[in-house]
Amino acid sequence: MNKVANALYASRKILLVLWIILIIGFGFYAAKLPSVLGGNGFEMKGMYKDTEQLLVDKFDVSEAQIIVLFEKKDGVSDSKFQQTIAQYMQKAKEKSDASKVDIPTASNKMIKGSTAYGIIHFNHDDGTMDKRVEKIRTLSAEEKEMSVKLTGGPIIEKDMNTASQADLAKAEAIGIPVALVVLLLAFGGVVAAAIPLMIGIVTVVTTMGVVYFFHPYTELSIFILNVIPMIGLALSIDFALLFINRFKEEIQTKSVEQAIKITIQTAGRSVIFSGLCVFIGLAGMLFIQVDIFQNVALGGMAVVFIAVFSALTLLPSILAILGTRINRLRILKVSEQGGQSRWRSFATFVMKKPVTMTIVSLIILLVALIPVRDMHLEIPSSEALPTKYESRQAFDTYNDTFINKNTADVYFVLEAKQDMLNEKPLTNAFTFIKQLKEDSLVKQVDSISTALNVKSSDQLQAMLENPQISAQTKPAVDSFINGHYMLIKATLDTDQNSDQAKDFVRKWKDKRSPFTVHISGYPKFEQEIFDEIYEKAPYGLALVLFSTYVILMIAFRSVLIPLKAIIMNILSLTATIGLLVWLFQNGHLGLTESNIALVLPVFVFGLVFGLSMDYEVFLISRIHEVYHQTRDNNVATVEGLASTSKIITSAALIMIVITGAFAFTDVTPVKQMGVGIALAIFIDATIVRMLLVPSLMKLLGDANWWFFTKKRDKSSSNEQLKS
């Protein structure tokens, strides 16, 4: 690190100029990032996606749909209501250049009382969907005899993007001012307090500009807009706090050049190891081949890299130019010695009763993780959108009025090696339909058999061989058969989110058949996502645990310290998930009851496992320094805690403020993530750092450092520390 420190100091002015160019360049593209974001990120390559494309290609299923919800006003007759709806749907088709529309009538069960819905179908989305929707909205505003609301995938997706941007602005409006107050309390001066915020903003803006260039190669989820600022601000401010605190210590007795170089060699080293831990924690998500995990991993890894890069290049350049002016504009008198004395006393108190403190800490964590056993995970859908949005209101009404929540639709596309109307494949298809009907979970089967009311393949072939009957049945045949393909719809007697529905599609996916069987429908979508996470997450976990262990072992030359850190982290993160279940799923502390977003446990682990390692690295690095001088584990632990606790507490408080500000947002998964990260950091900074770390350091003694040390006379080491 000595050569690096020399090079960075010598290049300080050039680095500052390069950073100004980078900020201007990437800032331009950062502003364009929201325009290329879309979808909730729950997409992956698999049977579901392939089958959906087959339905589009072979059975004229539309690629995008808009649901139009109609509610009749008082005094309007039923006939007038239906007539007005029909006129509206035709105008909407013409204005939006839709492929077709489904017009509600009493016979097709799309009208119930004073409520009805229609569907506008689009065969492709050529990037003009927003303009098409706006044209339809102008029609809605003209209606006098009924209220008209629009919903459906494209509109909910756009509203989710809007809500995410609003959430980001709200979180920043809360988090940044409070973070500034915490920084003022930590440093006492405006200049020192402003620099971490500036570094954080630069990191976030630069990363957003970089991530913009990912969009031609991967679908970017709207949640990136929240994840990058959440990680970037918190991590950059953490790094800057550590760096500035060490610089302010060194500049009291050394020149600016010496202070900068020592800070890079000590705090800079901690930043590198800390950043590596966070980077690897996020990299573990890359194993899960679902867009949202890939997005968060790539965006998160980018922001971590840039946070480390800015902390090691931009921050030293600014500090080298400021020098002693870092202490300018002081508005608070901050006593370093008083704070260290209090933390020294606290650490000494904890280390006097290490067994008691360890037991108390473990009891608290174990009680907190109990609710995990009742956790119910779900994929976020329209319920994640705030109720103030029209698309959410309309979708809720549509679901409550027209959708049977106790059933689930599964679509099968049978692919034969020859034309499906040939004798052998047709006979096999009717056997497949019969087996489906016999399944205990199947409530109803819609197929060519039910459409034409035929019981066997022979009966159907006889019908098709009669020219007069064949002409009449052609529309029904074309709806279910296209060349080598046959469409079958099974309605299950269970909720589409249920485990039974997912087990059903797993069973039929693996069932032996003379056909290549393609399956779609919401249960198939959920089954693939859940299975991908459950199957691949352990590989990511193994990578994170092993890599983190090796990094910390190299950093501290210790076998036990990294093992202890990993176990404490797993325990505290599991306790965090338990508290989230208690808060959200059980609706405590005024929160609306909601199931836990499927991505949340993975996100909280991937993000916080690395972030909380920051504090472990910061703390153990200082303890390691003192132990290297004294060879006295107890003295090193007390001194390490005393000298770093204030800055770690400030860093943790800022992390809690920045991420916790998202608790006041409206998009449910973002709210859960913000609360989850804030809770995890709070537990880590209190129970783990204040109680468990000093207790376990005391109990393990010199064994903490087994791996690299040779025993030396402790009394002479203590004298060296005093001198």
N, C-alpha and C positions, 0 to 999 in steps of 0.2 A: 504493500500500500504506500510505501515511502515514495517510490518512483511515480506512482499515480498522483499522489498529493503534490509533488513538485510540478508535474506536467499541468495539472489542473490550475494551480496557482499562476503559473507562467502564462497560461492561455486565457486568463479570466476575462479580459476585455473582448477578445475574439469570440469567446463562448457567449458572452452577453449579446453581442451583435447578431450571432447566429440564432440565438433564441428569439430575438425580436422578429427576425425574418420568418422563423418557424411559426410563431404565434399569429402573425398577419396572414401567412399562407394558409395554414390549417384552420384558422378562425373563419375564413370565408366558406370553407367546406363544412365546418361544424354547423353553421347556420342552415345548411341544406340537408343535414342528416334527417330531420323529421320527415322530409318529403319522400324518403326512400324506405321508411319503416312501414311494416304492415303485418297483420296477422298476430295471433297470440303465441305463435312459435311452436304449437303442438302439431308439427308435421314431421313425417319421417318416411324414408323409403321402405316399402313393405307391401303386403298383399292388399291392405285397405286402399292405399293410394292407387295401386295398379288396377284394382277392381273398379274404383271410381272412374278412372279413365276409360275402362272398358264400357261402362254404362253410358258414358258420353259418346264414345265412338260407335258403339253397336246398337244402342237402344234409345238414342236421341234424348238422353237425360241432360238437362241444362247444366252448364258449369257454374253459373251464379244465379241466385234467386233473390228477389226482393219481395217481402211479404207486406201487403197493404191491408191495414186493419181499418174497417169501417164501423162507425157507431151511429145509429139512426138518431136524429133529433126528434123532440116531441112534436106531435102533430103530423108527422110524415107517415103515409100509408106504406104497407109492406110492398105493394106493387110498385109504388113510386121509388121506394128504397132500392129495389132490385134493378129497376130501369136506370136509375142514376148511377148505380155501381157499374152496370154494363157499359154505359156511355163513358164513364171515367176510365175503365180498364182499356177500352179501345183507344181513347186519346193518349193514355199513358204508353201504350204499345207503339203508337205512331211517333210520339215525341221522343221516346228514349231509344228507338230503333231496336226494340226487344224482339226476340225470336218468336215468342208466343206468350199468351196470358191465360191463366186459369180464372174463369169468371164464376163467382159464387152463385149458386142457386139452392133452393130448398132441397132439391133431389140429390145434390152431391155433398150434402151435409156441411157446406162451407158457410151456412147461415144458421145462427141460433138466436132466436128472439131479435133483439135490436142490434146484435153484433154479427159481423161477417168479415171474411178475409178473402183476398185474392192473391194470386202469385204472378209476378212478372219474371219471365225467364230470359236469360242471356246466354248465348252459346259460347261467348268468349269475352274476356276482359282485356281490351286493347289499351288500357290506361286512361280511358275516358269515362270510367264508371262514375266518378264524382260529378262530372258534368251531366251525365244522364240522370243521376239522382236529383240534382238541382232542377232539371226540367220537370221531373215528376212532382217535386215539391211545389212548383208554381201552380200546378193543377190543383194540388191539395188545398192551397190557400184560397182558391176560387170557390170551393164548395160551400154551399149555404145550407143544404138539407141534411148533411151528415158530417161528422168529424172524421178526418183521415189522418192516420199515422203510419209512418214507414218504419220497417224493421227488417231483419234478415242479416246474413253474414257480412256483406259489403258495408252496410250502414253501421252495424255494431262495431266492426273493425275500425272504421273511420272515427267513430265516437270514442273508442278506446284510445286511439292515438291522441285525440284532442284532450281526453281526460288525463292521460299520462303527462302531456305537456303542462296542463294546469297543475297537476300534482307536483311536478318538478319545481314549478315557479313557487308554489305554496311552501314546499319543504325548504327551498332556498331562502325564502322570505323569513322563515322561522329560524332555521338552523344557522345561517351565516351571522346574523347579529348576535345571537347567543354565543356562538363560537368566539366571536371577537371579544365579548365580555370575559369569557374564560381565559383567553390569551392575555388580555390586559391584567387579569388577576395573577397569571403565571409570571409575566415579565414586567409588569408595571409601566411599560412605555408603549406609546402608540407605534413607533417605528418597528420595534421587535414584534409587537402583536400583529401588525399588518402584513409582515412578510410571509408567514405561513399561509394566510388566506390567499395572498397573491399567488404563491406557488401552487396552492390547491386549484385555483381558478385556471391558471395557465395549463396545469396538467389535464384538467377536464376538457377544456376547449381544444387543446392539441389532440387529445385522444379521440374526441368526437370527429375532428377533421380527418384523422387517420382511418377511423372505422367507416366513414362515408365511402371510402374506396373499396370496402369489402362487398358492397351491395351487388356488383355485377356477378359475384362468384357464389354468394349464398343469400338466402332469404333472411332479412334482418327483422327480428321481432321488435315490437313497440316497447317492450320492457327494457331494452338496451338504454332507452332514454332516461330511465331511473337508476339502472345499475351502475352505469359509468360515473355519474356524479356522486352516487352514494359511496362507492369504493374510492374514487379518485380524490374527493375532498377529504374524506376521513384519513386515508393513508398518507396523502401528501402533507397534511397538517401534522400528523403524527411524526413523520420523518423530519419535518422542519422544526418541530418542537425539540426533538432530541438533538438535532444539529445545532440549533441556535443556543440551546441551554449549555451545551458543551463549549461552544465558541465563547459565550459570555464568561464561563468559568476560566478558560485559558487566557483570554485577553486581559484579565486583571493583572497577570504577572508576566505576560510574554508579548512580543511584537505581533502585529496583525498577521504577518507572514507565518510566523511560528504557530500562532493560534489556529489559523486556517489549516495548516498542514497536520497538526496534531488532531484537530477535529475530524478531518477526512480519514485519518488513520484509525481513529477510535469509533466515533459515531458513524462515519462512512462505512466502516466494516460491518457494524451492526445493521445499518440500512440495507446493505447487500444481502446479508444472511436472512434478514427479516423479509425482504422483498422476494427472495427465493422461496421461502416457506409459503407466502401468499400465492405466488405464481404457480407453485406445484399444487396447492390446494385447489386452485381453479382449473389447472390442467387435468385433474382427475375427472372433471365433467366431460372431457372430450371423448371418453369411452362410450358415453350414452349418445346414440345416434338419433337424437331428437333435436329439431332446430333450436328450440329455446335454450337447451343446455350448451349446444355448440356456440350459439350467439353470446350467451353470458360468459362462457369460458374464453372465447376469442376477445370479446370486448373487455372483460376483466383482466385477462393477461396483458392486453395492450395497455390498459391504464396503469397496471402495476409496473410494467417495464418503463413507461414514461414517468411515473412517479419516482422510481429509483433514479432514472436518468436525470430528471430535473433536480432531485435532491443532491446528486453528486456533481452536477455541472452548473446549473443556473444558480442554485442557492449559494454555493461557495463564492461564485463570481460576485453576487450582490453583497455578501458579507465582506469580501476582501475590499470592495470599493467603499463600503460604508465604514468599515473599521470600528473605531470607538464610538462613531455616531449611531451605532446600533442602540445605544442607551438614551438617545435624544427623545424629547417630548415625553418625559416621564410624568405620569399623573398619579401614580400610586407608589408608595414605598413598600417594596417587597423585601422581606428579610429571609435570606437563604439559610442563615445559621439557625434561626428560630424554627423554621420548617424542618430542617434536618434533625434538630434536637428532638422534636416531637416524634418524628418517624423512628428515630433511634430508640427512644423510650418505648414506643409501641412494639417494635421488633423484639426488643429485649424481653418485654412482658410476654409476648406470644411464645418466644423460645424457652421461657421458664417452664411452660406447661405444654410441651409439644404433643403429648399423647392426647390430652383433653381437647386441645384445639383441633387436632386431626379428626378425632371422633365427632366433635360438634359439626365440623365442616362436612364430613361425609354424611351425617344424618340429614342435614339441610338439603344436600344435593340429592340424596336417595328419595327423600319425601317429595321433592319437586319433580322427579322423573316418573312417579307413580301413574299420572294420567296418560302417559305414552301408550299404555296397554289398550286404552279406549280410543286411540286416534283413528279417525276416518279420513282417508285421503280422497280427493276428487280433482278432476281436471277443471280448471277455471273456465267458465262459459259466460253467458250473458249476465249471470248473477254477479260477476266481478265488476260490472259497470254500475256506476251510481244510479239510484232510482230517479234522479232529476232528469236524466236523459230520456227523450221521447222514445228512442229505439228500445230501451230497457222496459219502459212502461208498456209499450205495444207488445213486446215479446212475452211479457208476463201475462198480459190479458189473453193473447193468442194461446199460450200454453194452458192457462187455467180453463179457458172456454172450450177449446177444440181438441186438445191432446190428452189422451188417456195415459196418465203417468205410470200406470201399473202394467203397461205393455211395452215391448221393444221390437223394432223391425230389423230383421237381418236379411240381406240380399245375397242370393247365390247366383253365380253365373257359371253354368256348366259348359266346358269346352271339350268338344269331341274331335276325333281325328278325321271324321267325315261329316257331311251335311247332317244336321240334327234331325231332319225329316226322314232320313233313311231308317229302315226297319230296326236295325240293331241299336243305334244310339237312342232312338225314340223309345224303344222298349226299356232300355236301361234308365232313361230319364224318368219314366213313369214309376219304375222301381224306386228310384231315388226320392221322388215325391211321396211315395207311399211310406218309405222309411222316415221321412221328415214328419209326416202326419202322426206317426206312431210314437214319436219322441214325446215324453211326458211333459216337457216344458213348452211344446209348441201348441199354441192356441188356434192358429189358423194358417193355412197355406194358400197363397194366391199364385196361380200358374196357368199355363195353357189349358190344363185340365179343368180348373174352376171357371176360366173365362168362357170356355165353350161347353161346359157341363158334360165332359166326356170322362169315362172311367178307365179307359185303357188306351194303349197305343194303337191297337187294331181299330178301335172305334174312331180314333182321330184320323188314321190313314184312310179309312173308308170315306169319311167326311171330305177329306181333301181331294180324293179321287173323283168326287162328284163335282163337275164344273160349276153347276149352279150354286151349290152350297159353298164350294171353295171360294167363290167371289165374295160371298157374304161374310165369310169368316176371315178373310185376308187381313183386315185391320187388327183383329185380335191376335192372329198368328204373328203378324209383324211386331206386335208389342212384346211378345215373349220369345220369339225365335228369330235369329238372324244368322243364316249360314251355319257355321259350326257351333254357334252359341245359343244357349237357352237361359232365360231369366226366371228365377223363382224367388218369391218373397215369403218369408216365414215370420209370423207375428208371435212373439214369445209372451208367455203369461208371467212376466216379471218386469221389474223396473229396468230401464236401459242402462242404469249405472250399477246394477247389482252384480255380485260375484257369480250368481247363477248364469247371468247372461254372458259374462266373460268365459266361464267354464264351457258353456254351450258352443261358442265359436271355436274354442280350443279343440273341443272334441270333434267337431265336424271338419275342422282343418286337417286333422290327423287321420280322419276316417278313410279307409281304403275304398276306392271308387274307380270305375272304368273311365271316368272323366278327369280332366284337370279341373279342380274345383276352386273357383275364386269367390271370396266372401267379402262383403262390405256391410255397412250399417254402423250405427253408433257403438254398439257393443264390441264390434270388431276393432273400431278405432281405439276405444279405451283399452281393450285387451292388448293390443300391440304396444301402446305407450307404457302401460303398467309393466308388461313383461320385459320390455327393453330396459326400463329403469331397474327392476329387480334383478335382472340377469347381469347387467353391465356395471351397476353401481359398486358391487364388491371389488371389481378390478380397479376402478378409480380409487376406492378406499385403500386398497393394498398399495397402490402406487404412492398415494399421499403419505401414508403411515411410514412406509419403508424409506422413501426419499427424505421425509422430514427428519426421521431418526438419523440417517446418515449425515445430513447437513448439520444438524445440531451436534452430533458426535464429533464431526470435524471441527466445528466452530469452538467447542468447549473442551475437546479432548477428554470426554467423559462418556462412560457407558450408561450410568444410571440416570444422569440429569435428563437426557432426551427421552428415555423410557418413561420417567416420572412425568415429564411435560406432556407427553402424548396421552398417557392414562388420565391425567387431570383434565385435559382438554376434552377427551371423549365423554367423561363423566359430566362435565359442566355443560357441554353441548346437548347431551341427552336430557339433562335437567331443563335446559332452555326449551326444547321441544315439548316437554311435559307441561311447562308453564304456558306455552302457546295454546296447547290443547285446552287447558283449563280456562284461559282467557277467551279464546275465539269460539271453540267448539261448544263450550258450556255457557258462553255469553256472560262472563263475569265482568265487573268494573264498567258496566254500561256499554260494553261492546255488543254489536249485533251478532247473534249466533250464526256461525258459518263454518263449514267443514274446512279442514286444513288443505291448502293448495298442494297438489301432488309434488310440485317442484320444491316446496319449502324446506323439507328436511335436507335435501341434497344441497340446496343453495346455502342454507345456514351453515351446514358442515363445511362445504367447499370454501365459502367466503370467510367465515369466522375462525375456522381452524387455523388458517394462515394469518388472519389479522391478530388473533389473540397471541400467536407466536411472536408478534412484534414485541409485546411486553416481556415475554419470556426471554427473548434475545437481548432486549435493552437491559433488563434486570440482571440476568446471569452474566452478561458481558462485563458489567461493572463489578459484580461479585468475583468473577474470574480474575479481573485486574488486581483486586485487593488480595485475593488468595495467592496469586502468583508472587506477590510481594511478601506476604506474611506466612503463608502455609498454615494459617489458622482459619478453619472453616467457620467457626462461630463469629469471629471478628469480621471476616469477609462478608458473611451474610448480613450482619447488622449494618456494616458500613455501606454495603451495596444497596440495601433497602433505604437507608437514610439518605443517600445521595441521589437515588433515582425515583423514589416513591412520589415526590411532588410532581415531577415531570410526567411520570407514567399515569398518575391520577388525572392530571390535566389532559393528557392525551386521550385517556379513556373517556373522560367527561366530554371532550369534543367529539369523539367517535359516537358516543351515546346521543349527543345533541344532533349531530349531522344525520345519523341514521334514524334516530327516534323521531325526528321531525316528520318523517314519512308516515308516522302513526296518525297524523292529522290529515292524510290524503284520503281520496275517495275510492280508488281502485283497490279492491279487497286484497289480491295477492301482494301488491306493493305495500299496503298497510301492514300485512302480516310479516313481510320480509323486513320492513323497517323496525317493527317492534321486536322481531326475533333477534336481529343483529344487536340492537340496543340492549336487550335483556342479556344476551350472551356475553357482551363486553362488560356489562355491569357485574355479572356473576364472576367473570374472570378477574376483574379489577378489585373485587372485594373479597369474596370467599377464597378464591384461588391465590391471588397475589398476597393478600394481607394475612391470611391464616394458614393455608396449606403449604405455600412455598417455604416460609420460615420454619414451620413446624417440621416438615419433612427434611429440610436442609439440616436442622438440628439433630433429628433422629438418625439420619444416615451418616452424619459426621464426615470424616475424611474419605469415606467410601464414595461420596458424591463425585470425587475427582479421580477415582480409580481409573487408570488407563495411561496417565502421562507423568505423574509426579514421583519424585523421590523424596523420602522423608528428610526433613531438616529440623533443626532445633527450633521449636516454637517460640521459646523465650527470646532468642536472638531476632526472630522474625518480628515479634511484637515490638522489640526495641527499634527495629528498622522502620516500622510503621509510625511509631511515635516521633522518630527523628525526621 
